[in-house]
Amino acid sequence: MKLVFLGTSAAQPTERRGLSSICLERDGEILMFDAGEGSQVSFLKSGLGWNKPMKIFVTHLHGDHCLGILGLIQTMTLQHRTEKIEIFGPKGIDEFLSANIKILNFGLSFPIMVAVVDEGIVVEEKGYHVSASNALHSTPAFSFVFQEKDKPGRFFPEKALGLGIPEGELWHKLQSGESISINGKTFKPSDVLGEKRSGKKIGISGDTRPTKQLEEFFKNCDYLTFDSTFDSSLQQKANETFHSTASEAALLAKNANVKNLILTHFSARYSDETLLAEEARKIHSSVIAAKDLLEIEIK
């Protein structure tokens, strides 16, 4: 599992930074959070692949977070994609996509499913779920959390063999959490597995002011990417535009017991992110300033 940052700039691109888009790749599936204009270019450079199972989560309907979906799906059609894409976003996402697809006459090569989201669990899959919480921005907006479900513990082949369980399908069932029976005797996964491993929790803030609600929503995240548009000298501008400073992002992450904070969505006024990262590190011990095409392995 890894995070890939396709675009880390706010509102307008720079020579080094594209507009907002973050991908989480897990077990051959791609979960994309936002797609600013030109996201398909960074997607191409990332090598993530055009025909994998994919879901797109849109935090809000500002152009630097959603206009890139149009170019992305058109490029995917030209790449002969066949896998469906599921798109989740705030009220209006369905109208935005249906109108533009009709007007631009894409002739898509794959199906698209669009769903309007509200607070709570948005997607429930076998190995994870994605939930949404209201963010505080100048337009209706959501933040998202990816929560991986707990995984079975380490499998010990020597224990299985010692219990007389033959290698093959029965081992697979035990590793998948199923009990098995052999000659009337039942074996539980705990007989051959170690302690369960906690699933990872990853937060995506989108554009927002810090709030107590989000602090609770992101509680105990292993990784949190948070709006860090400005440094603290521009606090008033952050308030006026409903964005956050790097120090505010760090304080929220500290209060929420976040293990690793990743700053993103930087104003174009910053030629590099050093100032913002240094500001945040005065408050939180583990801070990364994202760059376009940065990959972070989730271990």
C-alpha positions in Angstrom: 0.0 0.0 0.0 1.3 3.4 -0.9 0.3 7.1 -1.2 1.2 8.9 -4.4 0.9 12.6 -4.6 0.0 13.7 -8.2 -0.5 17.4 -7.4 0.3 19.5 -4.3 -0.4 23.1 -5.3 -3.3 25.3 -4.2 -5.7 27.0 -6.6 -3.2 27.5 -9.4 -0.4 25.3 -10.6 3.3 26.3 -10.6 6.2 25.1 -12.7 6.9 22.3 -10.1 3.5 21.6 -8.7 0.3 20.5 -10.3 -3.2 20.8 -8.8 -4.6 18.7 -6.0 -4.7 15.0 -6.4 -3.6 12.1 -4.1 -3.8 8.4 -4.9 -3.8 5.5 -2.4 -2.8 2.3 -4.2 -3.8 -0.9 -2.3 -3.8 -4.5 -3.5 -4.1 -3.4 -7.1 -6.8 -0.9 -6.5 -6.5 2.9 -6.8 -8.3 5.3 -4.5 -7.9 8.8 -5.8 -8.8 11.8 -3.7 -9.5 14.9 -5.9 -8.4 15.5 -9.4 -7.4 19.0 -10.3 -6.8 20.1 -13.9 -4.1 18.1 -15.6 -4.1 15.2 -13.2 -3.9 12.7 -16.1 -0.4 14.0 -16.9 0.9 13.2 -13.4 -1.1 10.0 -13.4 0.8 9.0 -16.5 4.1 9.8 -14.9 3.3 7.9 -11.8 2.9 4.6 -13.7 -0.1 3.7 -11.6 -1.8 2.1 -14.6 -4.9 2.9 -16.7 -7.0 -0.2 -16.2 -7.0 -1.0 -12.5 -10.1 -1.0 -10.2 -10.5 2.6 -9.2 -12.6 4.9 -7.0 -12.4 8.7 -7.0 -13.4 10.8 -4.0 -14.0 14.5 -4.6 -13.7 16.7 -1.5 -15.5 19.7 -3.0 -16.5 21.3 -6.3 -13.8 23.8 -6.9 -12.0 23.5 -10.2 -8.6 22.8 -8.8 -10.1 19.7 -7.2 -12.5 18.3 -9.7 -11.9 19.6 -13.3 -9.1 17.0 -13.9 -11.7 14.2 -13.8 -12.8 15.1 -17.3 -9.3 14.9 -18.8 -8.5 11.8 -16.8 -11.5 9.8 -18.0 -11.1 10.9 -21.6 -7.4 9.8 -21.5 -8.5 6.5 -20.0 -10.9 6.0 -22.8 -8.1 6.6 -25.3 -6.1 4.0 -23.4 -9.0 1.6 -23.9 -9.9 1.2 -20.2 -12.6 -1.3 -19.5 -12.8 -1.3 -15.7 -15.6 0.8 -14.2 -14.8 3.8 -12.1 -16.8 4.8 -9.1 -16.9 8.5 -8.3 -18.1 9.9 -4.9 -18.5 13.6 -4.1 -20.8 16.4 -2.7 -24.1 17.4 -4.0 -23.7 18.6 -7.7 -21.0 16.0 -8.6 -23.5 14.0 -10.6 -24.8 17.0 -12.6 -21.3 18.2 -13.2 -20.1 15.0 -14.6 -23.3 14.0 -16.6 -23.5 17.5 -18.2 -19.8 17.6 -19.2 -19.7 14.0 -20.5 -22.8 14.7 -22.6 -21.5 18.1 -24.0 -18.0 16.9 -24.7 -19.3 13.6 -26.2 -16.6 11.5 -24.7 -17.8 8.1 -25.9 -16.5 6.4 -22.8 -15.0 2.9 -23.1 -15.9 2.0 -19.5 -18.9 2.5 -17.1 -18.9 5.2 -14.5 -20.9 5.1 -11.3 -21.5 8.4 -9.5 -22.8 8.8 -5.9 -23.5 11.9 -3.9 -22.1 11.5 -0.4 -23.0 12.6 3.1 -21.3 12.2 6.5 -20.6 8.7 7.6 -19.4 5.6 5.8 -19.2 6.2 2.0 -17.7 2.9 0.9 -17.7 -0.5 2.6 -15.4 -3.2 1.2 -14.1 -6.5 2.5 -10.8 -5.1 3.6 -11.5 -1.4 4.3 -14.1 1.4 4.5 -14.0 5.0 3.6 -15.9 7.6 5.6 -16.6 11.3 5.2 -16.9 14.2 7.6 -18.0 17.8 6.9 -15.0 20.1 6.4 -15.1 23.9 6.9 -14.5 25.6 3.5 -16.1 28.4 1.4 -18.3 25.8 -0.3 -19.7 22.5 0.9 -16.8 20.2 1.4 -15.8 16.9 2.9 -12.8 15.3 4.4 -12.2 11.6 4.1 -10.7 8.7 6.1 -9.6 5.4 4.7 -9.7 2.8 7.5 -8.2 -0.6 6.7 -9.8 -3.5 8.6 -7.7 -5.5 11.0 -5.6 -8.2 9.3 -5.0 -11.8 10.5 -1.8 -12.3 12.4 1.3 -14.0 11.0 0.7 -17.6 9.8 3.0 -20.3 11.3 3.3 -23.3 9.0 5.1 -25.3 11.6 2.1 -25.1 13.9 -0.3 -26.2 11.1 1.9 -29.2 10.3 2.3 -30.0 13.9 -1.5 -30.2 14.2 -1.7 -32.4 11.2 -3.3 -29.9 8.9 -2.1 -30.5 5.3 -0.8 -27.7 3.2 -3.2 -26.3 0.6 -6.8 -25.1 0.8 -7.2 -25.6 4.5 -4.2 -23.4 5.2 -5.7 -20.7 3.1 -9.0 -20.9 4.9 -7.3 -20.5 8.3 -5.3 -17.6 7.0 -8.5 -16.0 5.8 -10.0 -16.3 9.3 -12.1 -19.4 8.8 -12.3 -22.4 11.2 -11.8 -25.8 9.6 -12.6 -29.4 10.6 -10.5 -32.5 10.0 -11.9 -35.9 11.0 -14.4 -34.3 13.4 -11.8 -32.1 15.0 -12.1 -28.3 14.7 -9.2 -25.9 14.3 -9.5 -22.2 14.7 -7.4 -19.5 13.0 -5.9 -18.6 16.4 -4.4 -22.1 16.5 -1.9 -21.3 13.7 -1.9 -17.5 13.6 -0.2 -14.8 15.7 -1.9 -11.7 17.1 -4.1 -9.7 14.7 -2.4 -6.7 13.0 -4.2 -3.4 13.2 -5.4 -1.9 9.9 -4.0 1.4 8.8 -5.9 4.7 9.1 -5.2 7.4 6.6 -6.9 10.9 6.5 -7.3 13.3 3.6 -8.5 16.8 4.7 -9.2 18.5 1.4 -9.5 22.3 1.7 -10.6 23.3 5.2 -10.1 25.3 8.4 -9.1 23.1 11.3 -12.1 22.1 13.5 -12.8 20.0 16.6 -15.0 17.8 14.5 -12.1 17.0 12.1 -9.7 16.6 15.1 -12.0 13.8 16.3 -12.5 12.4 12.8 -8.7 12.1 12.2 -8.0 10.6 15.7 -5.1 8.2 15.7 -4.5 8.3 11.9 -1.3 6.6 10.9 -0.9 9.2 8.1 -2.8 12.5 7.7 -2.5 14.8 4.6 -3.8 18.2 5.6 -4.4 21.6 4.0 -1.3 23.7 4.6 -1.9 26.6 2.1 -0.2 29.3 4.1 2.4 29.9 6.8 1.4 31.5 10.1 2.2 35.1 9.0 -0.8 34.8 6.7 -3.2 33.7 9.3 -5.8 36.3 8.4 -5.7 35.2 4.8 -6.2 31.6 5.9 -9.2 32.6 7.9 -10.7 34.6 5.0 -10.2 31.9 2.4 -11.2 29.0 4.7 -7.8 27.3 4.4 -5.2 26.3 7.1 -1.7 27.3 8.0 1.0 24.7 8.4 1.1 25.3 12.2 -2.7 24.8 12.4 -2.3 21.5 10.5 0.4 20.4 12.9 -1.6 21.4 16.0 -4.6 19.5 14.8 -2.4 16.5 14.1 -0.8 16.6 17.5 -4.1 16.9 19.3 -5.5 14.0 17.2 -2.6 11.8 18.1 -1.7 11.5 14.4 1.6 9.5 13.8 2.7 11.1 10.5 1.5 14.5 9.1 1.9 15.2 5.4 1.5 18.9 4.4 0.0 19.7 1.0 -2.0 22.2 -1.0 0.7 24.9 -0.9 0.0 28.4 -2.1 1.8 29.3 -5.4 3.6 32.1 -3.5 6.0 29.5 -2.0 8.9 28.5 -4.2 9.6 25.6 -1.9 7.9 24.1 1.1 10.8 24.4 3.6 9.2 27.3 5.5 6.0 25.5 6.0 7.6 22.2 7.0 9.8 23.9 9.6 6.9 25.7 11.0 4.9 22.5 11.4 7.9 20.6 12.9 7.9 23.0 15.9 4.6 21.5 16.9 4.5 17.9 15.5 7.5 15.5 15.5 6.8 13.7 12.2 6.1 16.1 9.3 6.6 15.6 5.5 6.1 18.4 3.0 4.6 16.6 -0.1 6.0 17.1 -3.6 4.5 16.1 -6.9 5.0 12.4 -7.6 6.2 11.7 -4.0 5.5 8.1 -3.0 5.1 7.1 0.6 5.0 3.4 1.4 2.5 2.5 4.1 4.2 -0.1 6.2 
